[in-house]
C-alpha cells in the first residue's frame, strides 16, 4: 500500500566493556594491603611488649598457653596477684582507672589509689617486723632496723652499732648476718609493684687510703646490698631497683653525732607511684633558653627570605 506508514528504524548500540589491564586499577588490593600492614603492626607491637615484660610475666603467659586454667593454679594465682599490673613496669593492667576505664594513666594519682598504696606499704612494714620477731637469728638485730614514711615513700634503714656492724671495717664486704637481714627484707619488698631506691651512708670519719673516699665506700656498699636483695629467692624483681646511690656522710641521722656508728647504714626506699611519676617528669629534657630563641628566630628568617 502506497499510503502505508514506514516502520521506524531501530538502531542497536553495542557497548564494549573494559577489561584486561584496566581492571587492575580497582580498589580490592588496597584492602588486602591494609590488612597486611595492620597485622604486621600488631605483630611488632606484641614483640615489643614481650621484650619489655619481666620473667614472672613471661612465665604467666607461657603457662596460660600450656594450660587454659593456669591462673586457677597456685602458681598462676601468685603471679596474677603479685605481677598482674600489666606487662610494662608501673602498668595498671585491667584495674579501673579514675575515669572508670581499665589502665587509664593520668598525670595526677587518685586519692583512692594513693591510700591503697600507703596501706600496702604499711602491711609490708608489719610483715617485716613480724619476720624479725619470729626468726631467732634476726631478733638480735631488731633495734638496728627502723621503718618510717618520707615524701618519697616507705623507708627501711639498717644501721650499724658498735657491737654489730653490717660490713667489714672500711670495705663493702657484707657480714653473713647482714645478708640474712637484706634477704628477709627483699622477700617482702619484692611483693610490691613499686620501684626501690638503695642508698649507702657512712659516718664522718674520713677514709685513710688515698684516692678512695667515703663516696666510693658508700656507693660500693649500696651496690653490694642491691646484689644480695636481687639474688635472694623470691626477692626483688628484675628491674625493680630504680637507683643505687652513695651518699657518703652527707645525710647523718637526725640528732646523732656525725661520727656516730649508727650513721653507717643502708637505706632502702619503696618509691611511691606519685614520686616516681614526678621524678620522671622532671628528668625529661627541657629546651634551653638559647635554643628557644633560635627556634623562634628561624621562621622569621625564612619568612624574610621568602619576600625576596
KOLLOMI-382648 format. One record per residue: x, y, z of N, C-alpha, C, O in turn. Coordinates in pm, whole numbers, padded with zeros to 5 digits, always signed. Atoms other than C-alpha are relative to their C-alpha. Example, Ala and Ser with C-alpha at 12.3 -4.5 7.8 and 13.67 -1.06 7.14 Angstrom:
BEGIN
+00089-00119+00000+01230-00450+00780+00090+00120+00000+00194+00118+00066;-00082-00119-00006+01367-00106+00714-00077+00109+00073-00026+00220+00090;
This chain:
BEGIN
+00085-00119+00000+00000+00000+00000+00088+00122+00000+00185+00132+00075;-00085-00118+00015+00135+00335-00103-00004+00090+00120+00094+00156+00156;+00011-00091-00114-00001+00516+00195+00038-00065+00134+00024-00006+00241;-00041+00068-00127+00128+00257+00445+00122+00069+00060+00220+00100-00007;-00111-00071-00068+00348+00421+00707+00122-00091+00013+00113-00210+00042;-00127+00074-00009+00711+00320+00705+00037-00021+00148+00033+00073+00227;-00037+00031-00142+00822+00143+01032+00127+00075+00039+00220+00087-00040;-00121-00074-00044+01071+00340+01238+00123-00090+00002+00115-00208+00033;-00127+00076+00003+01431+00233+01203+00053-00019+00142+00065+00079+00216;-00053+00033-00133+01569+00058+01517+00152-00008-00008+00207-00087-00086;-00148+00000-00002+01936+00132+01593+00049-00072+00124+00009-00039+00235;-00057+00077-00112+02127-00112+01812+00141+00048+00026+00226+00051-00063;-00132-00052-00038+02424+00028+02004+00074-00104+00084+00022-00150+00186;-00081+00097-00074+02696-00209+02121+00097+00074+00092+00174+00160+00048;-00089-00062-00098+02879-00107+02442+00109-00099+00036+00082-00210+00082;-00114+00087-00031+03223-00254+02487+00042+00019+00147+00069+00130+00192;-00044-00005-00140+03314-00343+02847+00152-00008+00006+00217-00089-00062;-00145-00002-00015+03665-00261+02952+00046-00118+00085-00021-00156+00181;-00055+00112-00077+03874-00545+03080+00150+00000-00009+00211+00100-00047;-00146+00013+00012+04228-00670+03095+00074+00090+00095+00051+00085+00215;-00087-00087-00080+04477-00410+03216-00080+00101+00082-00041+00134+00194;+00076-00103-00070+04210-00156+03314-00061-00053+00129-00080+00023+00223;+00063+00056-00119+04055-00397+03568+00093-00002+00119+00048-00007+00234;-00097+00005-00110+04374-00398+03772+00002+00127+00081+00063+00131+00188;-00001-00127-00073+04313-00041+03879-00115+00013+00098-00147+00125+00138;+00106-00003-00099+04029-00135+04116+00058+00019+00140+00179+00033+00156;-00046-00027-00136+04046-00087+04496+00014-00122+00089+00048-00108+00207;-00003+00120-00083+04038-00450+04616+00138-00025+00060+00148-00068+00175;-00136+00027-00050+04417-00476+04651+00035+00091+00119+00115+00054+00205;-00029-00093-00111+04420-00175+04885-00050-00056+00133+00015-00040+00236;+00056+00061-00121+04200-00359+05137+00093-00110+00050+00120-00120+00170;-00091+00108-00038+04432-00661+05131+00130+00056+00056+00183+00003+00154;-00125-00061-00047+04739-00439+05174-00018+00061+00138+00070+00049+00224;+00027-00061-00132+04580-00251+05467-00007-00108+00108+00041-00087+00219;+00007+00111-00096+04505-00586+05638+00140-00051+00033+00170-00081+00149;-00137+00047-00021+04868-00693+05591+00077+00095+00090+00146+00051+00183;-00071-00099-00081+05006-00367+05736-00050-00003+00145+00029+00005+00238;+00057+00007-00135+04768-00390+06034+00051-00122+00076+00087-00114+00193;-00049+00123-00063+04872-00749+06103+00147+00012+00039+00186-00032+00147;-00142-00017-00030+05243-00661+06084+00021+00096+00118+00107+00073+00202;-00011-00094-00111+05196-00365+06318-00037-00067+00132+00030-00046+00234;+00040+00072-00120+05013-00584+06569+00107-00098+00044+00133-00115+00163;-00105+00097-00031+05290-00845+06546+00120+00069+00067+00170+00021+00168;-00116-00070-00057+05572-00595+06613-00035+00061+00135+00051+00069+00223;+00042-00052-00130+05371-00438+06897+00003-00110+00104+00044-00088+00218;-00004+00114-00091+05333-00782+07054+00143-00035+00037+00172-00062+00153;-00141+00032-00027+05707-00849+07020+00062+00102+00095+00141+00067+00183;-00055-00105-00086+05789-00514+07183-00050-00016+00142+00027+00000+00237;+00056+00018-00134+05555-00579+07476+00064-00119+00070+00094-00113+00189;-00061+00119-00061+05700-00926+07533+00144+00026+00039+00190-00024+00142;-00140-00030-00035+06057-00793+07526+00009+00090+00121+00111+00091+00190;+00001-00090-00116+05958-00538+07792-00049-00070+00126-00038-00015+00236;+00056+00070-00115+05798-00798+08019+00110-00063+00085+00216-00099+00034;-00098+00065-00088+05979-00937+08323-00019-00151-00003-00110-00202-00068;+00000+00146+00005+06046-01305+08387-00131-00058+00052-00180-00157-00001;+00123+00052-00058+05735-01354+08603-00118+00015-00096-00202-00074-00106;+00108-00021+00097+05505-01205+08340+00011-00100-00114-00090-00157-00157;-00020+00096+00108+05658-01424+08068-00038-00142+00045-00094-00220-00033;+00036+00131-00052+05615-01729+08292-00152-00017+00004-00204-00124-00026;+00146+00005-00003+05248-01643+08335-00059-00018-00139-00154-00095-00156;+00049+00012+00138+05194-01602+07959+00025-00141-00053-00063-00201-00115;-00033+00135+00046+05374-01930+07885-00092-00104+00065-00138-00197-00002;+00088+00093-00070+05167-02110+08149-00141+00004-00054-00208-00099-00060;+00135-00014+00054+04844-01974+08002-00014-00074-00133-00118-00133-00160;+00005+00070+00128+04929-02114+07658+00006-00152+00019-00049-00227-00062;-00012+00143-00025+05013-02453+07808-00125-00058+00066-00163-00172+00041;+00118+00046-00072+04708-02475+08030-00098+00116+00012-00065+00219+00071;+00099-00108-00002+04393-02266+07990-00042+00037+00141-00087+00149+00165;+00036-00025-00140+04329-02297+08365+00121+00034+00085+00118+00020+00207;-00125-00024-00073+04683-02191+08457-00019+00099+00115+00035+00079+00224;+00015-00103-00102+04573-01881+08650-00095-00042+00113-00120+00036+00206;+00076+00055-00111+04348-02101+08867+00087-00087+00090+00044-00130+00197;-00093+00077-00081+04652-02291+08993+00068+00091+00102+00059+00214+00093;-00067-00078-00104+04855-02183+09296+00106+00091-00060+00116+00209-00023;-00105-00080+00064+05147-02066+09079-00061+00115-00080-00012+00228-00075;+00065-00104+00081+04913-01878+08844-00060+00110+00086-00050+00228+00051;+00059-00100-00089+04732-01706+09131+00106+00091+00060+00086+00211+00077;-00109-00080-00058+05064-01596+09282+00051+00103-00100+00073+00218-00065;-00048-00093+00103+05182-01443+08953-00103+00109-00025-00067+00226-00040;+00106-00097+00026+04846-01274+08896-00011+00101+00113-00036+00220+00089;+00012-00089-00116+04841-01132+09249+00117+00097+00010+00098+00215+00038;-00120-00083-00021+05199-01004+09257+00044+00076-00124+00110+00180-00112;-00053-00061+00122+05260-00917+08892-00110+00027-00102-00080+00044-00221;+00110-00019+00093+04916-00867+08739-00035+00144-00026-00152+00176-00044;+00024-00144+00021+04955-00492+08691+00025+00042-00144+00033+00161-00173;-00029-00035+00139+05021-00513+08319+00139-00047-00037+00221-00074+00051;-00130+00048+00048+05319-00617+08104+00110+00100+00030+00218+00061+00072;-00103-00101-00019+05507-00288+08131+00013+00037+00146-00086+00039+00218;-00019-00042-00138+05664-00178+08463-00084+00122+00032-00088+00219-00044;+00082-00113-00040+05429+00051+08651-00137+00002-00063-00215+00093-00038;+00130+00002+00065+05129-00051+08439-00112-00032+00097-00087-00085+00205;+00114+00025-00085+04777-00075+08582-00071-00130-00037-00156-00178+00038;+00072+00117+00047+04668-00379+08379-00144+00036-00028-00172+00138-00092;+00142-00025+00023+04289-00400+08375-00068+00061+00121-00191+00068+00125;+00061-00062-00118+04237-00233+08712-00062+00133-00040-00006+00206-00121;+00070-00123+00040+03988+00055+08690+00081+00124+00031+00142+00135+00138;-00066-00128-00020+04136+00399+08648-00097+00100+00058-00212+00065+00083;+00085-00101-00059+03997+00724+08787-00125+00029-00081-00228+00069-00026;+00116-00028+00083+03763+00760+08490-00082-00125-00028-00175-00122-00109;+00077+00122+00015+03638+00403+08514+00053-00093-00107+00010-00209-00111;-00057+00085+00104+03837+00269+08218+00119-00074+00054+00191-00024+00141;-00113+00078-00047+04093-00004+08268+00131+00057-00047+00146+00090-00165;-00136-00036+00036+04457+00100+08276+00019+00142-00045+00121+00172-00106;-00017-00138+00044+04400+00470+08213+00102+00069+00088+00090+00068+00210;-00105-00070-00074+04705+00670+08313-00033+00148+00005-00077+00206-00094;+00027-00142-00016+04666+01020+08448+00119+00068+00062+00202+00003+00127;-00111-00074-00057+04906+01293+08548-00010+00008+00152+00091+00020+00221;+00019-00013-00144+04755+01306+08895-00054-00131+00056-00154-00184+00008;+00042+00124-00062+04726+01000+09115-00128+00024+00079-00138+00123+00152;+00126-00017-00072+04376+00950+09253+00024-00024+00149+00109-00105+00185;-00017+00018-00145+04341+00979+09635-00022-00144+00043+00047-00193+00132;+00026+00139-00035+04197+00628+09649+00118-00090-00028+00152-00176+00054;-00116+00083+00037+04494+00474+09469+00117+00026+00094+00187-00067+00134;-00110-00035-00091+04743+00662+09689-00023-00060+00139+00071-00105+00204;+00032+00057-00131+04562+00545+10002+00022-00150+00002+00074-00205+00099;-00021+00145+00010+04563+00183+09886+00149-00034-00002+00192-00132+00059;-00145+00021+00006+04934+00210+09807+00061+00015+00138+00147-00064+00177;-00052-00023-00135+05004+00351+10155-00033-00119+00091+00051-00162+00170;+00039+00115-00081+04810+00065+10315+00086-00122-00032+00125-00198+00058;-00083+00113+00041+05008-00189+10113+00141+00012+00058+00200-00088+00101;-00133-00021-00058+05336-00034+10230-00002-00022+00151+00092-00079+00207;+00015+00021-00144+05212-00033+10592-00003-00149+00032+00063-00196+00125;+00009+00145-00021+05123-00401+10566+00135-00067-00021+00170-00161+00050;-00134+00055+00026+05467-00475+10421+00094+00026+00118+00169-00062+00159;-00083-00034-00116+05637-00294+10710-00033-00090+00119+00056-00133+00192;+00042+00087-00110+05433-00500+10959+00051-00143-00021+00093-00209+00074;-00049+00135+00029+05530-00825+10785+00151-00010+00025+00199-00113+00073;-00144+00000-00026+05899-00729+10804+00026-00006+00150+00113-00080+00196;-00014+00002-00147+05863-00659+11177-00029-00139+00056+00043-00188+00142;+00037+00133-00048+05690-00993+11231+00108-00103-00033+00136-00192+00047;-00104+00094+00040+05962-01177+11039+00121+00009+00092+00181-00093+00126;-00114-00019-00090+06231-01028+11263-00032-00046+00142+00057-00083+00218;+00039+00048-00133+06033-01120+11574-00002-00152+00008+00025-00208+00114;+00011+00146+00000+05987-01484+11472+00135-00068-00016+00158-00173+00044;-00130+00062+00028+06342-01557+11349+00097+00025+00116+00120+00140+00154;-00090-00013-00116+06585-01627+11635+00126+00077-00036+00177+00155+00045;-00122-00070+00042+06885-01502+11436-00026+00149-00016+00055+00231+00026;+00029-00140+00030+06717-01178+11329-00049+00079+00121-00047+00202+00120;+00050-00070-00119+06575-01099+11672+00106+00093+00059+00073+00198+00114;-00110-00078-00059+06916-00968+11780+00023+00132-00075+00095+00219-00026;-00024-00119+00081+06903-00701+11505-00124+00092-00008-00125+00187-00086;+00122-00080+00008+06555-00559+11569+00024+00147+00030-00037+00235-00031;-00025-00140-00036+06695-00245+11729+00085+00073-00103+00106+00194-00092;-00078-00063+00106+06909-00182+11418-00083+00027-00126-00034+00083-00224;+00091-00020+00114+06609-00175+11183-00101+00108+00037-00166+00101+00141;+00102-00104-00019+06394+00137+11152-00079+00018-00129-00024+00009-00239;+00087-00019+00116+06098+00199+10922-00089+00121+00024-00149+00136+00130;+00085-00119-00008+05917+00525+10854-00041+00041-00141+00005-00017-00239;+00045-00052+00129+05746+00719+10577+00062+00137-00024+00065+00222+00065;-00052-00130+00042+05909+01005+10390-00085+00051-00117-00184-00011-00155;+00072-00052+00117+05791+01221+10100+00011-00094-00120-00073-00091-00210;-00021+00092+00112+05927+00951+09867-00081-00128+00014-00127-00184-00086;+00072+00125-00023+05755+00652+10028+00047-00066+00127+00095+00001+00219;-00043+00075-00117+05833+00378+10279+00151-00012+00002+00212-00052-00098;-00147+00009-00012+06193+00391+10408+00036-00102+00107-00014-00097+00219;-00053+00100-00093+06369+00096+10570+00149+00027+00014+00220+00036-00086;-00142-00027-00024+06707+00164+10731+00060-00107+00092+00002-00144+00194;-00075+00098-00079+06960-00089+10862+00127+00070+00046+00208+00112-00036;-00108-00082-00056+07211+00076+11094+00107-00086+00067+00080-00195+00117;-00110+00060-00075+07548-00018+11236-00017+00030+00149-00083+00126+00188;-00026-00037-00139+07616-00033+11603+00135-00061+00039+00182-00153-00027;-00139+00035-00032+07949-00077+11777+00021-00151+00007+00123-00201-00041;-00018+00143-00020+07892-00444+11863-00035-00082-00124+00014-00194-00140;+00046+00075+00117+07726-00547+11535+00002+00090-00123-00091+00166-00148;-00013-00083+00119+07849-00384+11215-00053-00078-00121-00056-00201-00121;+00058+00062+00118+07697-00452+10875+00105-00049-00100+00083-00147-00171;-00107+00030+00094+08023-00462+10677+00132-00017+00074+00148+00028+00187;-00136+00001-00053+08385-00545+10737+00052+00143+00001+00015+00223-00084;-00047-00137-00017+08568-00234+10851+00067+00053-00127+00158-00008-00181;-00060-00068+00114+08646+00003+10564-00018-00071-00133+00055-00041-00228;+00019+00073+00125+08513-00235+10295-00149-00016-00029-00234+00019+00052;+00138+00026+00039+08197-00332+10109-00034-00148+00015-00132-00195-00044;+00024+00142-00024+08219-00695+10226-00108-00017+00106-00088+00022+00221;+00113+00017-00091+07886-00786+10385+00026-00111+00101+00085-00214+00069;-00001+00106-00101+07868-00980+10709-00108-00101-00036-00205-00067-00104;+00097+00105+00034+07680-01310+10683-00138+00034+00055-00238+00009-00013;+00131-00034-00057+07404-01186+10916-00063+00119-00074-00185+00130-00080;+00054-00111+00079+07370-00868+10708-00069-00052-00126-00173-00001-00167;+00063+00062+00117+07297-01086+10405-00137-00056+00037-00233-00041-00039;+00128+00057-00044+07024-01263+10602-00104+00110+00022-00221+00093-00013;+00091-00113-00022+06872-00928+10703-00053+00052-00132-00174+00072-00148;+00039-00056+00130+06870-00797+10346-00092-00095-00077-00186-00051-00142;+00083+00098+00071+06723-01119+10205-00141-00004+00056-00238-00016-00018;+00132+00002-00063+06439-01116+10456-00081+00123-00039-00201+00113-00066;+00068-00124+00041+06355-00755+10372-00040-00008-00148-00149+00035-00186;+00026+00009+00145+06380-00826+09997-00121-00088-00031-00194-00061-00126;+00113+00089+00024+06124-01108+10021-00133+00075+00008-00224+00048-00071;+00125-00076-00016+05857-00865+10138-00010+00114-00102-00116+00138-00159;+00004-00112+00094+05954-00569+09919-00021-00048-00143-00078+00024-00225;+00018+00055+00134+05961-00793+09612-00145-00027-00035-00178-00044-00153;+00142+00024+00025+05587-00849+09651-00073+00128-00041-00186+00122-00090;+00061-00128+00036+05517-00480+09594+00031+00034-00145+00135-00007-00196;-00027-00041+00137+05486-00331+09243+00091+00122-00010+00135+00157-00119;-00076-00125-00001+05681-00020+09348+00148-00022-00027+00202-00130-00002;-00145+00002+00023+06038+00060+09245+00072+00028+00132+00013+00079+00227;-00081-00009-00122+06320+00061+09503+00122+00087-00025+00184+00080-00131;-00122-00081+00003+06598+00311+09575+00087-00043+00118+00041-00043+00232;-00092+00046-00105+06901+00185+09770+00112+00101+00016+00175+00143-00081;-00105-00098-00029+07143+00424+09940+00098-00052+00104+00060-00122+00198;-00103+00034-00097+07471+00374+10123+00045+00125+00073+00063+00230+00012;-00039-00114-00082+07574+00603+10410+00120-00038+00089+00131-00152+00132;-00113+00020-00090+07893+00640+10615-00005+00104+00112-00085+00198+00108;-00014-00105-00102+07988+00832+10927+00101+00103-00052+00148+00094-00165;-00086-00110+00044+08207+01143+10914+00149-00032+00009+00232+00050-00031;-00142+00038-00006+08533+00957+10981+00052-00020-00142-00005-00096-00220;-00052+00004+00136+08746+01002+10672+00081-00127-00025+00151-00177+00063;-00074+00120+00039+08889+00705+10486+00146+00036-00018+00179+00139-00078;-00143-00034-00002+09267+00690+10521+00069-00021-00134+00168+00046-00163;-00069+00031+00126+09356+00546+10179-00014+00115-00099-00119+00179-00108;+00002-00107+00100+09448+00794+09906-00080-00045-00123-00070-00160-00166;+00078+00030+00119+09213+00809+09609-00124-00082+00027-00196-00117-00067;+00120+00077-00036+08941+00618+09796-00065+00070+00118-00005+00081+00226;+00066-00081-00104+08689+00815+09998-00131-00065+00043-00166-00175-00001;+00130+00048-00046+08357+00773+10174-00103-00007-00114-00201-00080-00106;+00090+00006+00116+08188+00838+09839+00009-00137-00066-00094-00200-00092;-00017+00132+00060+08334+00523+09685-00050-00111+00093-00116-00205+00050;+00038+00103-00097+08279+00324+10004-00152-00012+00011-00205-00123+00008;+00146+00004-00015+07912+00420+10042-00067-00053-00128-00167-00124-00120;+00058+00048+00126+07841+00355+09672+00017-00151-00014-00076-00220-00055;-00026+00144+00012+08002+00011+09679-00083-00080+00099-00128-00191+00068;+00083+00069-00099+07814-00083+09996-00146-00006-00044-00213-00108-00026;+00138-00001+00051+07481+00021+09843-00016-00102-00113-00117-00171-00120;+00006+00094+00112+07558-00184+09533+00011-00144+00048-00051-00234-00009;-00010+00135-00058+07657-00485+09744-00135-00043+00057-00175-00158+00044;+00133+00028-00053+07320-00462+09918-00098-00033-00113-00180-00124-00100;+00088+00027+00115+07144-00448+09581+00019-00141-00054-00079-00211-00082;-00028+00132+00056+07316-00764+09457-00063-00110+00086-00120-00205+00034;+00056+00101-00090+07208-00961+09765-00152-00001-00008-00213-00108-00011;+00147-00008+00001+06848-00836+09753-00058-00051-00132-00169-00105-00133;+00048+00050+00129+06814-00919+09384+00025-00150-00016-00047-00219-00089;-00033+00142+00013+06975-01263+09422-00082-00087+00094-00086-00209+00077;+00077+00077-00098+06752-01366+09713-00117-00071-00068-00182-00015-00156;+00114+00074+00054+06494-01636+09635-00129+00073+00038-00156+00096+00155;+00122-00075-00027+06165-01453+09598+00026+00142+00043-00059+00205+00106;-00038-00136-00041+06348-01122+09648-00048+00104-00100-00155+00092-00158;+00037-00108+00092+06345-00806+09438-00009-00052-00143+00071-00135-00185;+00022+00043+00139+06216-00850+09084+00101+00069-00093+00151+00177-00061;-00089-00066+00097+06435-00776+08780-00058+00134-00042-00175+00144-00078;+00044-00133+00038+06416-00405+08707-00072+00076+00110-00114+00190+00089;+00073-00069-00107+06256-00321+09042+00085+00110+00064+00031+00210+00113;-00088-00103-00057+06562-00125+09162+00008+00117-00098+00049+00101-00212;+00000-00121+00084+06530+00229+09026+00134+00072+00006+00180+00126-00095;-00123-00078-00015+06851+00380+09163+00082-00054+00116+00026-00097+00217;-00094+00034-00107+07159+00294+09372+00093+00118+00018+00157+00162-00077;-00074-00125-00024+07333+00589+09535+00088-00010+00124+00049-00069+00224;-00087-00015-00116+07627+00653+09766-00007+00143+00051+00021+00237-00024;+00018-00134-00057+07566+00947+10000+00118+00044+00088+00121+00157+00137;-00113-00029-00090+07894+00929+10197-00054+00042+00137-00140-00026+00193;+00045-00044-00133+07846+01127+10521-00087+00125-00009-00097+00201+00087;+00075-00125+00021+07621+01400+10374-00137+00003+00067-00195+00110+00083;+00132+00003-00063+07298+01282+10544+00009-00077+00132-00035-00192+00140;-00005+00069-00129+07368+01198+10909-00139-00014+00060-00230+00062+00027;+00128+00019-00067+07084+01067+11123-00032+00120+00089+00056+00179+00151;+00041-00115-00080+06883+01336+11297+00028-00025+00148-00007-00129+00204;-00031+00009-00142+07008+01401+11649+00122-00083+00033+00153-00103+00151;-00119+00082-00024+07320+01186+11604+00125+00079-00034+00125+00164-00123;-00130-00058+00033+07682+01294+11610+00044-00054-00136+00027-00173-00163;-00041+00046+00134+07825+01279+11255+00091-00122+00002+00095-00197-00096;-00090+00114-00007+08081+01022+11374-00061-00119+00073+00007-00218+00098;+00069+00111-00068+07824+00801+11549-00008-00121-00094-00040-00104-00212;+00004+00120+00086+07839+00440+11419-00135-00022-00068-00142-00083-00174;+00134+00020+00058+07462+00447+11355-00014+00067-00136-00100+00029-00215;+00005-00066+00130+07528+00679+11060+00047-00092-00113+00017-00067-00230;-00040+00099+00100+07688+00384+10882-00120-00092-00022-00150-00177+00062;+00126+00071+00020+07375+00239+10730-00032-00018-00149+00028+00044-00237;+00058+00020+00133+07188+00115+10426-00146+00044+00007-00221-00001+00094;+00139-00044+00005+06864+00292+10338-00066-00059-00124-00009-00059-00233;+00076+00061+00110+06601+00122+10123-00135+00071-00005-00213+00061+00089;+00124-00078+00013+06315+00341+09997-00090-00065-00105-00050-00088-00219;+00103+00048+00093+05999+00200+09842-00067+00124-00058-00142+00193+00011;+00043-00126+00062+05916+00479+09596-00149-00007-00035-00195-00100-00101;+00143-00006+00033+05550+00578+09572-00019+00031-00148+00071+00084-00213;+00029-00023+00142+05385+00597+09230+00003+00149-00033+00050+00188-00140;+00002-00144+00023+05335+00973+09265+00141+00057-00007+00170+00143-00090;-00139-00048-00001+05704+01029+09347+00072-00041-00127+00144+00039-00187;-00068+00047+00122+05825+00817+09057-00048+00077-00122+00031+00111-00210;+00055-00075+00114+05591+00997+08816+00058+00141-00003+00091+00193-00110;-00054-00135-00007+05715+01336+08939+00148+00002-00041+00192+00093-00111;-00142+00008+00037+06082+01229+08906+00017-00017-00150+00101+00047-00212;-00008+00023+00144+06026+01101+08555-00032+00126-00078+00032+00156-00179;+00039-00125+00067+05855+01425+08457+00111+00104+00007+00138+00173-00091;-00107-00098-00018+06137+01638+08597+00125-00034-00078+00204+00053-00114;-00121+00042+00072+06401+01432+08420-00012+00016-00150+00087+00002-00222;+00016-00021+00144+06253+01498+08077+00073+00126-00043+00069+00228+00025;-00082-00112+00048+06475+01728+07873-00088+00120-00033-00193+00107-00096;+00066-00126+00030+06365+02090+07853+00092+00084-00089+00212+00088-00064;-00086-00081+00088+06489+02320+07575+00062+00117+00074-00003+00182+00157;-00069-00114-00061+06746+02578+07681-00056+00129-00059-00113+00130-00168;+00051-00131+00046+06658+02948+07652+00062+00038-00134-00005+00095-00220;-00068-00034+00125+06917+02989+07376-00063-00076-00117-00081-00021-00225;+00062+00080+00105+06758+02703+07179-00138+00053-00035-00180+00051-00150;+00133-00057+00024+06415+02861+07223+00009+00123-00090-00071+00140-00181;-00017-00121+00079+06541+03190+07082+00029-00034-00145-00024+00028-00236;-00036+00042+00135+06692+03012+06781-00123-00053-00075-00145-00021-00192;+00116+00060+00065+06373+02815+06712-00104+00105-00035-00175+00092-00135;+00096-00108+00029+06162+03134+06730+00051+00090-00112-00029+00142-00191;-00056-00090+00100+06400+03332+06510+00003-00062-00138-00001+00010-00238;-00013+00067+00128+06424+03071+06234-00120+00024-00094-00098+00056-00211;+00112-00026+00091+06066+03107+06097-00002+00142-00053-00039+00165-00169;-00004-00138+00043+06108+03485+06084+00101+00018-00112+00076+00090-00208;-00104-00010+00103+06427+03447+05883-00049-00061-00130-00023-00007-00238;+00054+00064+00120+06253+03209+05642-00103+00087-00067-00110+00096-00189;+00104-00087+00054+05964+03450+05605+00063+00119-00073+00014+00162-00177;-00068-00113+00060+06205+03735+05529+00059-00038-00136+00052+00039-00232;-00062+00043+00126+06383+03535+05259-00105-00027-00106-00079-00011-00225;+00106+00029+00095+06051+03439+05101-00047+00123-00071-00087+00116-00188;+00042-00125+00061+05966+03804+05037+00096+00043-00112+00058+00117-00203;-00098-00039+00101+06283+03839+04833+00010-00102-00111+00088-00084-00205;
